[in-house]
């Protein structure tokens, strides 16, 4: 017991001395710059918030059809449901423009490019005219032009670290949408509300920020019904389709 007590006292003394050690602070005037720039690399996942018509016949645009190969006929009393089959990692890259508007506040514009994918599964077999067999899911790939405009509120700096929060609006344009016989069509653009937390760490010559951010879609992203060759009920079953995005970013400034 005596040996354990001595060991604990030695460890406590070591941490006490380490805590009192003078640390070198880097880039002490960096946050005083009026404008600065940088770049960002990140990882994202895309998701949908889906609201359905229950049953599908409550959609006034639903037209009952007799499609060949359908094992179960979809009627106005059918409940057709779509869900996202897991989250698929994507990639984000962008540039940073930051304007100092106060001691602890910055206005940040971070235009960028994001690549991602979502897979919709249904409680009915997924038939697409481009395939001869039913699919396990319907894949929707997106390439976004991102235009977020965010407020960054920073806590007081602790040595070479500084936590912060970000919030603000964002606009995104999906440049991958063709609209040609898509089973579920999406709108090309939408507005988002974004909120996130991050941690600045100051090195000798640059600042690295690790940031986790959620983007909540504000618009219904469901577009027009598919072309006449596609089965209509996959789109008709959806009342509202909200796009949500989670991004883990690494900012270099």
C-alpha positions in Angstrom: 0.0 0.0 0.0 2.9 2.4 0.9 4.5 1.8 -2.5 1.2 2.6 -4.3 0.8 5.8 -2.3 4.3 6.9 -3.1 3.7 6.2 -6.8 0.5 8.2 -6.8 2.2 11.1 -5.1 5.1 11.1 -7.6 2.6 11.0 -10.6 0.6 13.9 -9.0 3.8 15.9 -8.5 4.9 15.3 -12.1 1.6 16.6 -13.5 1.7 19.5 -11.2 5.2 20.5 -12.4 4.1 19.9 -16.0 1.1 22.1 -15.6 3.2 24.9 -14.2 5.7 24.6 -17.1 5.9 27.7 -19.3 4.5 26.8 -22.8 5.3 28.5 -26.0 2.3 30.1 -27.7 2.4 30.2 -31.5 0.8 32.7 -33.9 -0.3 35.0 -31.1 -1.4 37.8 -33.5 -3.1 35.6 -36.0 -6.7 36.3 -34.7 -6.1 40.0 -34.9 -5.9 40.0 -38.8 -8.8 41.6 -40.5 -8.9 39.1 -43.3 -7.3 35.8 -43.8 -7.6 32.8 -46.2 -7.1 29.1 -46.2 -8.4 25.8 -47.5 -10.5 22.9 -46.1 -10.6 19.1 -46.6 -13.4 17.1 -45.2 -15.5 13.9 -45.0 -19.3 14.0 -45.3 -22.4 11.8 -45.2 -25.6 12.6 -46.9 -29.0 11.7 -45.5 -32.7 12.2 -46.3 -35.6 13.0 -44.0 -38.5 11.3 -45.7 -42.2 12.0 -45.1 -44.6 9.6 -46.9 -48.2 9.7 -48.1 -50.1 7.2 -46.0 -51.5 5.5 -48.0 -50.2 6.4 -51.4 -53.7 7.2 -52.6 -53.7 10.3 -50.4 -51.4 11.8 -53.0 -53.7 13.5 -55.5 -51.1 12.9 -58.3 -51.1 9.2 -57.8 -52.2 7.3 -60.9 -52.8 3.6 -60.4 -51.1 1.6 -63.1 -50.7 -2.1 -64.0 -46.9 -2.5 -64.5 -45.6 -5.8 -66.0 -43.4 -7.9 -63.7 -44.8 -6.3 -60.6 -45.5 -9.2 -58.2 -47.8 -7.0 -56.1 -50.1 -4.4 -57.7 -49.8 -0.9 -56.2 -53.3 0.5 -55.4 -54.4 3.7 -53.7 -54.6 1.8 -50.4 -50.9 0.6 -50.6 -48.3 1.8 -48.2 -45.1 2.4 -50.1 -42.1 3.4 -47.9 -38.6 4.6 -48.7 -35.7 4.7 -46.3 -32.0 5.5 -46.5 -29.9 2.3 -46.5 -27.0 3.4 -44.3 -24.6 6.4 -44.6 -22.0 6.4 -47.3 -18.8 8.5 -46.8 -18.2 11.3 -49.3 -15.6 14.0 -49.8 -15.6 17.8 -49.4 -13.0 20.3 -50.5 -13.1 24.1 -50.4 -11.5 27.4 -49.7 -11.8 29.7 -46.7 -12.3 33.5 -46.5 -12.6 34.9 -43.0 -13.4 38.4 -42.0 -12.8 39.6 -38.4 -15.9 41.5 -37.1 -15.1 41.4 -33.4 -12.7 40.2 -30.8 -14.4 36.7 -30.7 -16.4 36.8 -33.9 -15.6 36.1 -37.6 -17.7 36.0 -40.7 -16.6 33.1 -42.9 -17.4 32.3 -46.5 -16.4 28.7 -47.4 -17.3 27.9 -51.1 -16.5 24.3 -52.0 -17.3 21.1 -53.7 -18.9 18.1 -52.1 -19.3 14.5 -53.5 -21.8 12.1 -51.9 -24.3 9.3 -52.4 -27.6 8.2 -50.9 -29.2 4.8 -51.4 -33.0 4.5 -51.1 -34.6 1.2 -50.2 -38.3 0.4 -50.5 -40.6 -2.1 -49.0 -41.4 -3.1 -52.6 -38.9 -4.4 -55.3 -37.1 -1.5 -57.0 -37.6 -1.6 -60.8 -35.6 0.8 -62.9 -36.0 0.8 -66.7 -32.2 0.8 -67.1 -32.0 -2.7 -65.5 -33.6 -6.1 -66.3 -33.8 -7.2 -62.7 -35.1 -5.6 -59.5 -32.5 -3.6 -57.5 -31.9 -3.8 -53.8 -31.7 0.0 -53.6 -31.9 3.1 -55.8 -28.7 5.1 -55.8 -28.8 8.9 -55.9 -25.4 10.5 -56.4 -24.8 14.2 -55.9 -22.1 16.7 -56.6 -22.8 19.9 -54.7 -21.4 23.4 -55.1 -21.4 24.6 -51.5 -21.9 28.3 -50.5 -22.0 28.6 -46.7 -21.9 31.9 -45.0 -21.2 31.3 -41.3 -20.6 33.2 -38.1 -17.8 31.8 -36.0 -17.9 32.5 -32.2 -14.7 31.7 -30.4 -14.0 31.1 -26.7 -10.9 32.5 -25.1 -7.6 31.0 -26.2 -6.0 28.5 -23.9 -2.3 28.3 -24.7 -2.4 27.0 -28.4 -6.0 25.9 -28.4 -9.3 27.7 -28.9 -12.8 26.0 -29.1 -15.6 27.6 -31.1 -19.1 27.3 -32.6 -20.3 28.1 -36.1 -23.8 28.8 -37.4 -25.5 30.3 -40.4 -27.2 29.7 -43.8 -25.9 27.8 -46.8 -26.9 27.5 -50.4 -26.1 24.3 -52.5 -26.4 23.7 -56.2 -26.4 20.0 -57.3 -24.6 20.0 -60.7 -24.9 16.2 -61.2 -28.7 16.2 -61.7 -29.6 15.3 -65.3 -33.3 14.6 -64.7 -33.4 12.0 -67.5 -35.6 9.1 -66.4 -34.5 9.3 -62.8 -36.7 7.1 -60.7 -36.8 9.8 -58.0 -36.1 13.2 -59.2 -34.5 15.9 -57.0 -34.4 19.6 -57.3 -31.1 21.1 -58.4 -30.7 23.6 -55.5 -31.7 24.2 -51.9 -31.1 26.2 -48.7 -29.7 24.9 -45.5 -29.3 25.9 -41.8 -25.9 24.9 -40.5 -24.6 24.6 -36.9 -21.3 23.1 -35.7 -18.5 23.0 -33.2 -14.8 23.0 -33.6 -11.4 23.3 -32.1 -8.6 25.6 -33.3 -5.0 24.5 -32.7 -2.1 26.8 -33.4 1.1 25.5 -34.8 4.3 27.4 -35.6 3.3 28.4 -39.1 -0.4 27.6 -39.5 -3.7 27.0 -37.6 -5.5 23.6 -37.9 -9.2 23.5 -37.1 -11.2 20.3 -36.6 -14.9 21.0 -37.1 -18.1 18.9 -37.0 -21.1 20.5 -38.6 -24.7 19.5 -39.4 -26.6 21.0 -42.4 -30.4 20.8 -42.1 -32.3 21.2 -45.4 -35.0 23.8 -45.4 -36.6 22.9 -48.8 -38.5 20.0 -50.1 -36.0 18.5 -52.5 -38.4 16.2 -54.3 -38.7 17.2 -57.9 -41.1 16.5 -60.7 -42.5 13.0 -61.2 -40.3 10.7 -63.3 -40.8 10.2 -67.1 -43.7 8.1 -68.4 -41.4 5.0 -68.9 -40.6 4.8 -65.2 -42.9 3.5 -62.5 -44.5 6.5 -60.8 -45.2 5.0 -57.4 -41.7 5.3 -56.0 -41.9 9.0 -56.3 -45.6 9.3 -55.6 -45.2 7.7 -52.2 -43.0 10.6 -51.0 -44.6 13.7 -49.7 -41.6 15.6 -48.5 -37.9 14.9 -49.0 -35.4 16.9 -46.8 -31.7 16.8 -47.5 -29.4 16.5 -44.4 -25.6 16.6 -44.4 -23.0 15.9 -41.7 -19.5 17.1 -42.4 -16.2 16.6 -40.5 -13.8 19.2 -41.8 -10.1 20.0 -41.3 -9.4 23.7 -42.0 -5.8 24.9 -42.7 -5.3 28.6 -42.3 
